[in-house]
């Protein structure tokens, strides 16, 4: 069985990641991620084409670290 630590290890330090990877890494639903994009300082997606949307993995990791540091 995969644990949360296993998911974090599989998430890249840099490069681009798809929404599915972001959702798994943050343990959130896709709709929650879109709500964060709209309402907060969550990293903005990068549109590589009209149908291909990715996120910068380093920005996602930094956002998560800032969020956990607040707690």
N, C-alpha and C positions, 0 to 999 in steps of 0.2 A: 504494500500500500504506500502510495506517495504521501509524504508529509509536506508541510509548508516549507520547511528548510530545503527539501528536494526541489520544489518549485522555484525558490529563490536562486538556487545554484544553476538551474537551467536557464534562467533569464540572463541574457547577455549584458555585459558591462557597457558596451557601446554598439552603435549601428542602429538599424531600424527594426522595429517589431510590429507585428500586426495586432489588431484589437484583441484577438483571441488570447495572445500571450500576455497582454496588459491585464486583461480580465483575470486570468489565472494567477498572475504575479501579485495583484492587489487583492485577490479574493473578493471581487465585486462583480455585480452584474454589468452587462454592457450598457443598460440604460442608466445605471448609476455613474458610469464613466462619462457618458454623454452629458449628464446633468452637471458633473464637475467641470467639464470643459466649458459649459455655458455659464456657470455661476461663480467659478473660483479661479485661482491662479494655476490650475492644472495645465500641464503642457499641451499646447495646441497640436493637433494632428498635422501631418505633412501629406499633401495630396500629390502623389507621384503621377497620377493620371486621373481621369474622371471617375474611375471605379476603384482605384488602388489608394487606400489611405493607410498610413503608417505613423508610428510615433518614434521619437528619438529615445532609445533605451536609457541613455545616461540621464536625460531630463526626467524620465519616469522614476528612476532610482533616486535622484536628488529630491524630487517631490515627496516620495515615500519617506525618505530619511528626515526631511523637514517636518513632515506630519507626525512621525513617531517621536521626534525630539520635543515636540510641543507637549506630548503626554507626560 
